[in-house]
Amino acid sequence: MTMRKAVSPVIIAITLTAIVIAVASIYYAQIASLSQFSASTLEIVDAKLVKHYGYVRLVLKVYNGNDYPVDIVTKLYTEFKEVISKIETIPPKTTKTIIIEGKYGCKFLVGKKYVVEIVELKNGGSNAVGVECTGIQLFNGKVLILAPTTMLHIEPRHVHGKDKAGSMENVSKVVDGILEIVEDLGILTKVINNLEDWKYIVEHPTEYRNVMIINPFGGIVPIPTEYIGNPYEFIEKIGENVREYGWIWSHITGYPFYYASDGNAMVMLHKFGIKHFLGIEKNWCIITCGGGKQYYVYPSTAEIPDLRTWLSNLGYSEIANKLTDFMHIRFSLITHHVPQEWINRLFYTRCDKLSGSFVLNLGKGLYVHWGSPYFLQFSDEELGKLALLTALYAELYR
């Protein structure tokens, strides 16, 4: 049997230090070589570069004072003499926001300041700035995952023989998918594994401002036993906390708040649960049951990268590739049954009347919704990832 020698921690430290020094030398030499640029007719108004683990995001604002549009290429120079670039057209007399983001990892290892250059494609004129790289968290609050152990035996897809609770089957796998992403992105997270803790959080929201709550039970909302006799009171408190304390509620599949459960009792709330959460008193449906075939068109936006592109840039192309141009989704929002100023973003829509996936502005917080995609195209783990990533996207681009 071959014996493997252990490498001394001192040797490792010396080697890493040498690497960092070498890379830093290359990087600062790169800055020096970029100190001279030819004149550009464009102005860099603002630039921000942030990094969190392997995720890098540049936001650049460029003003075109000309009477004609200008095509430019934006170049972000890394410390390894590599260039990350993007081509854009700046309309006349307009300030345009340019975003470059992705998981670039060690390409941004030691530098405190990086060079960003814009080059006009027609005349070659250029402008450059040094941008300080600061740390970032994709989400500055804490992610709370509702996973009371007394409820983990529930299979939402099979509650009462119906699929109104959600298209996931194994809640633990949904949680695993969420945990994989938060570990990857380094986001502060807590799994709420008992209902007493959940009760305390809802009743003491001042201690839990700006949290993101992910409910992996789909259409079943976890309710402490004390509230089972009056679940609407607890649901109303959740809705108030979203509006008043900046909570983000992420719903993944199923009819939201259709059931309330403490793991023993299962109370059917029908359409009234979501109405109490939203604080809507009128006696009409907010969410459809999704009977029949409903296909929703996937839209793209001009200024903000759409969800699919953002997921790919972040390194989760396996999820992004499943967000096809047409998707059959049950449990959709009837958009004209809520105040229009609430509507933040509609991912999948049909005739501007229904939305199978959307984001609502609720006071200081957000409600992020995914109905149930037909044909089980997402695994339970992928549903968890989709719930978290969509909520992160909604918060980042709210």
Secondary structure as the mmCIF struct_conf table of DSSP 4:
data_model
#
loop_
_struct_conf.conf_type_id
_struct_conf.id
_struct_conf.beg_label_comp_id
_struct_conf.beg_label_asym_id
_struct_conf.beg_label_seq_id
_struct_conf.end_label_comp_id
_struct_conf.end_label_asym_id
_struct_conf.end_label_seq_id
HELX_LH_PP_P HELX_LH_PP_P1 LYS A 5 SER A 8
HELX_RH_AL_P HELX_RH_AL_P1 PRO A 9 SER A 33
TURN_TY1_P TURN_TY1_P1 LEU A 34 LEU A 34
BEND BEND1 SER A 35 SER A 35
BEND BEND2 THR A 41 THR A 41
STRN STRN1 LEU A 42 HIS A 52
TURN_TY1_P TURN_TY1_P2 TYR A 53 GLY A 54
STRN STRN2 TYR A 55 ASN A 64
BEND BEND3 ASN A 66 TYR A 68
STRN STRN3 VAL A 70 TYR A 77
TURN_TY1_P TURN_TY1_P3 GLU A 79 PHE A 80
BEND BEND4 LYS A 81 LYS A 81
STRN STRN4 VAL A 83 ILE A 90
TURN_TY1_P TURN_TY1_P4 PRO A 92 LYS A 93
STRN STRN5 THR A 94 LYS A 103
HELX_RH_3T_P HELX_RH_3T_P1 GLY A 105 PHE A 108
BEND BEND5 LEU A 109 VAL A 110
BEND BEND6 LYS A 112 LYS A 112
STRN STRN6 LYS A 113 GLU A 120
TURN_TY1_P TURN_TY1_P5 LEU A 121 ASN A 123
STRN STRN7 SER A 126 GLY A 135
BEND BEND7 LEU A 138 GLY A 141
STRN STRN8 VAL A 143 LEU A 146
HELX_RH_3T_P HELX_RH_3T_P2 THR A 149 MET A 151
TURN_TY1_P TURN_TY1_P6 LEU A 152 HIS A 153
HELX_RH_3T_P HELX_RH_3T_P3 PRO A 156 GLY A 161
BEND BEND8 LYS A 162 ALA A 165
BEND BEND9 SER A 167 SER A 167
BEND BEND10 GLU A 169 GLU A 169
HELX_RH_AL_P HELX_RH_AL_P2 VAL A 171 LEU A 185
TURN_TY1_P TURN_TY1_P7 GLY A 186 GLY A 186
STRN STRN9 THR A 189 ILE A 192
BEND BEND11 ASN A 194 ASN A 194
HELX_RH_AL_P HELX_RH_AL_P3 LEU A 195 GLU A 203
HELX_RH_3T_P HELX_RH_3T_P4 PRO A 205 GLU A 207
BEND BEND12 TYR A 208 TYR A 208
TURN_TY1_P TURN_TY1_P8 ARG A 209 ASN A 210
STRN STRN10 MET A 212 ASN A 215
TURN_TY1_P TURN_TY1_P9 PRO A 216 GLY A 219
STRN STRN11 ILE A 220 PRO A 222
HELX_RH_3T_P HELX_RH_3T_P5 THR A 225 TYR A 227
TURN_TY1_P TURN_TY1_P10 ILE A 228 GLY A 229
BEND BEND13 ASN A 230 ASN A 230
HELX_RH_AL_P HELX_RH_AL_P4 PRO A 231 TYR A 245
STRN STRN12 ILE A 248 ILE A 252
BEND BEND14 THR A 253 TYR A 255
TURN_TY1_P TURN_TY1_P11 PRO A 256 PHE A 257
BEND BEND15 TYR A 258 TYR A 258
STRN STRN13 TYR A 259 SER A 261
BEND BEND16 ASP A 262 ASN A 264
STRN STRN14 MET A 266 MET A 268
TURN_TY1_P TURN_TY1_P12 HIS A 270 LYS A 271
HELX_RH_AL_P HELX_RH_AL_P5 PHE A 272 LEU A 278
TURN_TY1_P TURN_TY1_P13 GLY A 279 GLY A 279
BEND BEND17 LYS A 282 TRP A 284
BEND BEND18 ILE A 286 ILE A 286
STRN STRN15 ILE A 287 ILE A 287
BEND BEND19 GLY A 292 GLY A 292
STRN STRN16 TYR A 295 VAL A 297
HELX_LH_PP_P HELX_LH_PP_P2 TYR A 298 PRO A 299
BEND BEND20 ALA A 302 ILE A 304
HELX_LH_PP_P HELX_LH_PP_P3 PRO A 305 ASP A 306
HELX_RH_AL_P HELX_RH_AL_P6 LEU A 307 LEU A 314
TURN_TY1_P TURN_TY1_P14 GLY A 315 GLY A 315
HELX_RH_AL_P HELX_RH_AL_P7 SER A 317 ALA A 320
TURN_TY1_P TURN_TY1_P15 ASN A 321 LYS A 322
BEND BEND21 LEU A 323 LEU A 323
BEND BEND22 ASP A 325 ASP A 325
STRN STRN17 PHE A 326 ARG A 330
BEND BEND23 PHE A 331 PHE A 331
STRN STRN18 LEU A 333 ILE A 334
HELX_RH_3T_P HELX_RH_3T_P6 THR A 335 HIS A 337
BEND BEND24 VAL A 338 VAL A 338
HELX_RH_3T_P HELX_RH_3T_P7 GLN A 340 TRP A 342
STRN STRN19 ILE A 343 ARG A 350
TURN_TY1_P TURN_TY1_P16 CYS A 351 LYS A 353
STRN STRN20 LEU A 354 LEU A 362
TURN_TY1_P TURN_TY1_P17 GLY A 363 LYS A 364
STRN STRN21 GLY A 365 TRP A 370
STRN STRN22 SER A 372 PRO A 373
HELX_RH_3T_P HELX_RH_3T_P8 TYR A 374 LEU A 376
BEND BEND25 PHE A 378 PHE A 378
HELX_RH_AL_P HELX_RH_AL_P8 ASP A 380 LEU A 396
TURN_TY1_P TURN_TY1_P18 TYR A 397 TYR A 397
#
